[in-house]
Amino acid sequence: MLLLHEFCLGRKATEATSNICEMMGKDTLSIHTTQHWFHWFKNGDFELDDLPQSGRPSLMNMDVLRELIEEDPRLTTWCLAE
């Protein structure tokens, strides 16, 4: 959202990166990431949500995973994988 806001204000990628890093922390954002997003915005793509990805589908039931994490948030990824 911050990148889109900076883009709509007409800022250049370097200035937008600087502004966001000043507000959120030094290493919050790279110039490369800002340039990537600005490229999408310039082409009229303002979709901020993740789109479905191709590749191997997940075999994990996400509802079960969510329940396990809510029951014990200290579980490691190793334990959850088992």
C-alpha positions in Angstrom: 0.0 0.0 0.0 2.8 2.4 0.8 4.4 1.8 -2.6 1.1 2.4 -4.4 0.7 5.6 -2.4 4.1 6.8 -3.3 3.5 5.9 -7.0 0.2 7.9 -7.0 2.0 10.9 -5.6 4.3 10.8 -8.6 7.5 9.9 -6.8 10.4 8.2 -8.4 11.4 4.7 -7.2 14.5 6.0 -5.4 12.6 8.7 -3.6 9.8 6.3 -2.6 12.3 3.8 -1.3 14.0 6.5 0.8 10.7 7.7 2.2 9.4 4.3 3.1 12.8 3.2 4.7 12.9 6.5 6.7 9.5 5.8 8.1 9.6 2.0 8.5 13.3 1.2 9.1 16.5 1.3 7.1 16.3 -2.1 5.4 12.6 -2.3 5.0 12.6 -2.1 1.2 15.1 -2.3 -1.6 15.2 -0.1 -4.6 14.9 -3.2 -6.8 11.6 -4.2 -5.2 10.3 -0.6 -5.6 11.3 -0.6 -9.2 9.6 -3.9 -9.7 6.3 -2.7 -8.2 6.5 0.6 -10.0 6.9 -1.2 -13.3 3.6 -3.1 -12.6 1.8 0.1 -11.6 3.0 1.9 -14.8 1.5 -1.0 -16.8 -1.9 -0.5 -15.1 -1.6 -3.5 -12.8 -2.7 -2.4 -9.3 -3.5 -5.8 -7.9 -1.9 -6.0 -4.5 -3.2 -9.5 -3.5 -1.2 -12.6 -4.2 -2.4 -14.4 -7.2 -2.6 -18.2 -7.4 0.8 -19.7 -8.3 1.5 -22.6 -10.6 3.6 -25.5 -9.4 3.1 -28.4 -7.1 0.0 -28.1 -5.0 0.3 -28.1 -1.2 -0.3 -31.4 0.4 -0.9 -29.8 3.9 -4.4 -29.1 5.1 -4.1 -25.4 6.0 -7.0 -25.6 8.5 -5.2 -28.4 10.5 -1.9 -26.4 10.3 -3.7 -23.3 11.6 -5.3 -25.2 14.5 -1.9 -26.7 15.5 -0.2 -23.3 15.5 -3.1 -21.7 17.5 -2.9 -24.6 20.1 0.9 -24.2 20.5 2.5 -21.2 18.8 6.0 -22.3 19.9 5.9 -25.3 17.6 8.8 -25.3 15.1 8.5 -25.8 11.4 10.3 -29.1 11.9 7.7 -30.4 14.3 4.8 -29.1 12.1 6.3 -30.9 9.0 6.2 -34.2 10.8 
